[in-house]
Amino acid sequence: DGKSKVTGNLDDCVLCRACETSCPENAIEIIE
C-alpha cells in the first residue's frame, strides 16, 4: 500500500507498529 517498506532482512516480520517491539527498529521503517 506504500505506507511501509522493508529496510532490513527481516522479510518474515510484519510491517506494523506492533512489530517494532519484536524486531530491530533498524530493520523496518514505518512510513505514515
C-alpha positions in Angstrom: 0.0 0.0 0.0 3.1 2.2 0.0 2.8 3.0 3.7 5.6 0.7 4.8 8.7 -0.8 3.4 11.4 -3.3 4.3 14.7 -1.6 5.1 16.4 -4.7 6.5 16.4 -8.5 6.0 13.5 -9.5 8.3 11.0 -10.4 5.5 9.1 -12.5 8.0 8.4 -9.5 10.1 5.0 -8.0 9.7 5.4 -4.3 8.9 3.4 -2.6 11.6 3.9 -0.6 14.8 3.4 -3.6 17.0 6.3 -5.2 15.1 8.7 -2.6 16.3 8.7 -4.2 19.8 9.7 -7.6 18.4 12.0 -6.6 15.6 15.1 -4.3 15.5 13.9 -0.8 14.6 16.7 -0.6 12.1 15.2 -3.5 10.2 11.9 -1.8 9.4 10.8 1.7 8.6 7.3 3.0 9.2 6.0 5.5 6.7 3.0 7.4 7.8 
